[in-house]
Amino acid sequence: MKQILIVEDSTSWQRAFAASLRGRIDLVQAYSLAEGIAAFDSRSSWDAIFSDGCLDGEGFNAPELIMHVRRRYDGPFIAISSMHNLRQRMITYGCSDECQKSEVVAYIERAFGV
């Protein structure tokens, strides 16, 4: 089963992701920057990582997570901010692709055939 980490502080988005993907992937959900870093560090391999750009209500703080992850992970890291300009900034910091939050489930289905 594919292992995917989603770092998103909105409980409503996280509930929607979990409901749509339940039983089809091994989904790990983190609700803050610190939880995202801890979740990433808890496993030695991931098939993909998705992250919002603004976590914990502190503005654009995703670069800390991106730089931490990119030290040992070169796989798919998808920027999922609701704001296009933040997704583009996340790509400059090391994300490999971007999509809107409403497209995350379809992105996973398409990329992993689940």
C-alpha positions as YAML, in Angstrom:
chain: A
units: angstrom
residues:
- id: 1
  name: MET
  ca: [0.00, 0.00, 0.00]
- id: 2
  name: LYS
  ca: [1.35, 3.45, -0.92]
- id: 3
  name: GLN
  ca: [2.53, 5.58, 2.00]
- id: 4
  name: ILE
  ca: [1.50, 9.22, 1.72]
- id: 5
  name: LEU
  ca: [1.95, 12.07, 4.19]
- id: 6
  name: ILE
  ca: [-0.40, 15.06, 4.06]
- id: 7
  name: VAL
  ca: [0.56, 18.10, 6.15]
- id: 8
  name: GLU
  ca: [-2.51, 20.35, 6.37]
- id: 9
  name: ASP
  ca: [-3.80, 22.29, 9.37]
- id: 10
  name: SER
  ca: [-7.44, 22.34, 8.26]
- id: 11
  name: THR
  ca: [-9.36, 19.55, 9.96]
- id: 12
  name: SER
  ca: [-12.13, 19.78, 7.36]
- id: 13
  name: TRP
  ca: [-9.68, 19.19, 4.50]
- id: 14
  name: GLN
  ca: [-7.97, 16.38, 6.41]
- id: 15
  name: ARG
  ca: [-11.34, 14.69, 7.07]
- id: 16
  name: ALA
  ca: [-12.21, 14.93, 3.38]
- id: 17
  name: PHE
  ca: [-8.86, 13.43, 2.32]
- id: 18
  name: ALA
  ca: [-9.19, 10.58, 4.82]
- id: 19
  name: ALA
  ca: [-12.78, 9.77, 3.86]
- id: 20
  name: SER
  ca: [-11.96, 9.69, 0.17]
- id: 21
  name: LEU
  ca: [-8.76, 7.65, 0.46]
- id: 22
  name: ARG
  ca: [-9.60, 5.29, 3.34]
- id: 23
  name: GLY
  ca: [-8.49, 1.74, 2.65]
- id: 24
  name: ARG
  ca: [-6.73, 2.63, -0.61]
- id: 25
  name: ILE
  ca: [-3.49, 4.12, 0.72]
- id: 26
  name: ASP
  ca: [-1.56, 4.27, 3.98]
- id: 27
  name: LEU
  ca: [-2.38, 7.89, 4.79]
- id: 28
  name: VAL
  ca: [-0.52, 9.71, 7.54]
- id: 29
  name: GLN
  ca: [-1.95, 13.08, 8.48]
- id: 30
  name: ALA
  ca: [-0.14, 15.91, 10.25]
- id: 31
  name: TYR
  ca: [-1.90, 19.09, 11.36]
- id: 32
  name: SER
  ca: [1.07, 21.38, 12.06]
- id: 33
  name: LEU
  ca: [4.61, 22.10, 10.99]
- id: 34
  name: ALA
  ca: [6.02, 20.22, 14.01]
- id: 35
  name: GLU
  ca: [3.71, 17.24, 13.42]
- id: 36
  name: GLY
  ca: [4.71, 17.19, 9.76]
- id: 37
  name: ILE
  ca: [8.41, 17.05, 10.58]
- id: 38
  name: ALA
  ca: [7.83, 14.37, 13.24]
- id: 39
  name: ALA
  ca: [5.65, 12.28, 10.92]
- id: 40
  name: PHE
  ca: [8.19, 12.52, 8.12]
- id: 41
  name: ASP
  ca: [10.99, 11.46, 10.47]
- id: 42
  name: SER
  ca: [8.93, 8.52, 11.79]
- id: 43
  name: ARG
  ca: [9.37, 6.50, 8.59]
- id: 44
  name: SER
  ca: [12.26, 5.70, 6.36]
- id: 45
  name: SER
  ca: [10.33, 5.88, 3.10]
- id: 46
  name: TRP
  ca: [7.38, 7.72, 1.58]
- id: 47
  name: ASP
  ca: [5.69, 7.43, -1.79]
- id: 48
  name: ALA
  ca: [4.60, 11.08, -1.74]
- id: 49
  name: ILE
  ca: [4.27, 14.09, 0.54]
- id: 50
  name: PHE
  ca: [1.66, 16.84, 0.23]
- id: 51
  name: SER
  ca: [1.83, 20.06, 2.23]
- id: 52
  name: ASP
  ca: [-0.02, 23.30, 2.66]
- id: 53
  name: GLY
  ca: [2.09, 26.45, 2.53]
- id: 54
  name: CYS
  ca: [0.80, 28.16, 5.67]
- id: 55
  name: LEU
  ca: [0.65, 25.96, 8.74]
- id: 56
  name: ASP
  ca: [-0.21, 26.80, 12.34]
- id: 57
  name: GLY
  ca: [-1.68, 30.18, 11.33]
- id: 58
  name: GLU
  ca: [1.82, 31.61, 11.08]
- id: 59
  name: GLY
  ca: [1.93, 32.70, 7.45]
- id: 60
  name: PHE
  ca: [4.14, 31.10, 4.83]
- id: 61
  name: ASN
  ca: [6.24, 28.66, 6.85]
- id: 62
  name: ALA
  ca: [6.41, 25.62, 4.55]
- id: 63
  name: PRO
  ca: [10.06, 26.27, 3.58]
- id: 64
  name: GLU
  ca: [11.17, 24.86, 6.95]
- id: 65
  name: LEU
  ca: [9.35, 21.57, 6.23]
- id: 66
  name: ILE
  ca: [10.48, 21.46, 2.59]
- id: 67
  name: MET
  ca: [14.15, 21.97, 3.47]
- id: 68
  name: HIS
  ca: [13.94, 19.39, 6.27]
- id: 69
  name: VAL
  ca: [12.35, 16.80, 3.98]
- id: 70
  name: ARG
  ca: [14.67, 17.44, 1.04]
- id: 71
  name: ARG
  ca: [17.73, 16.56, 3.14]
- id: 72
  name: ARG
  ca: [16.89, 12.87, 2.67]
- id: 73
  name: TYR
  ca: [13.89, 12.56, 0.36]
- id: 74
  name: ASP
  ca: [13.88, 13.26, -3.36]
- id: 75
  name: GLY
  ca: [10.46, 11.81, -4.20]
- id: 76
  name: PRO
  ca: [7.23, 13.63, -5.01]
- id: 77
  name: PHE
  ca: [6.57, 16.59, -2.73]
- id: 78
  name: ILE
  ca: [3.39, 18.37, -3.75]
- id: 79
  name: ALA
  ca: [2.48, 21.94, -2.75]
- id: 80
  name: ILE
  ca: [-1.25, 22.17, -1.95]
- id: 81
  name: SER
  ca: [-1.79, 25.74, -0.80]
- id: 82
  name: SER
  ca: [-5.10, 27.32, -1.81]
- id: 83
  name: MET
  ca: [-3.11, 30.25, -3.19]
- id: 84
  name: HIS
  ca: [-1.38, 29.77, -6.54]
- id: 85
  name: ASN
  ca: [1.44, 32.17, -5.72]
- id: 86
  name: LEU
  ca: [2.30, 30.23, -2.54]
- id: 87
  name: ARG
  ca: [2.33, 26.93, -4.44]
- id: 88
  name: GLN
  ca: [4.77, 28.49, -6.91]
- id: 89
  name: ARG
  ca: [6.97, 29.76, -4.06]
- id: 90
  name: MET
  ca: [6.95, 26.26, -2.55]
- id: 91
  name: ILE
  ca: [8.24, 24.89, -5.85]
- id: 92
  name: THR
  ca: [11.17, 27.32, -5.70]
- id: 93
  name: TYR
  ca: [12.00, 25.89, -2.25]
- id: 94
  name: GLY
  ca: [11.96, 22.30, -3.49]
- id: 95
  name: CYS
  ca: [8.45, 20.99, -4.09]
- id: 96
  name: SER
  ca: [8.24, 18.93, -7.26]
- id: 97
  name: ASP
  ca: [4.67, 19.81, -8.26]
- id: 98
  name: GLU
  ca: [1.55, 21.65, -7.12]
- id: 99
  name: CYS
  ca: [-2.21, 21.28, -7.08]
- id: 100
  name: GLN
  ca: [-5.21, 22.85, -5.44]
- id: 101
  name: LYS
  ca: [-6.51, 21.21, -2.27]
- id: 102
  name: SER
  ca: [-9.70, 20.24, -4.07]
- id: 103
  name: GLU
  ca: [-7.56, 18.23, -6.52]
- id: 104
  name: VAL
  ca: [-5.47, 16.24, -4.01]
- id: 105
  name: VAL
  ca: [-7.56, 13.06, -4.08]
- id: 106
  name: ALA
  ca: [-7.71, 13.03, -7.89]
- id: 107
  name: TYR
  ca: [-3.96, 13.69, -8.03]
- id: 108
  name: ILE
  ca: [-3.28, 10.69, -5.78]
- id: 109
  name: GLU
  ca: [-5.68, 8.48, -7.72]
- id: 110
  name: ARG
  ca: [-4.07, 9.44, -11.02]
- id: 111
  name: ALA
  ca: [-0.46, 9.21, -9.80]
- id: 112
  name: PHE
  ca: [-0.80, 5.93, -7.93]
- id: 113
  name: GLY
  ca: [-3.70, 4.19, -9.64]
- id: 114
  name: VAL
  ca: [-5.73, 3.81, -6.45]
...
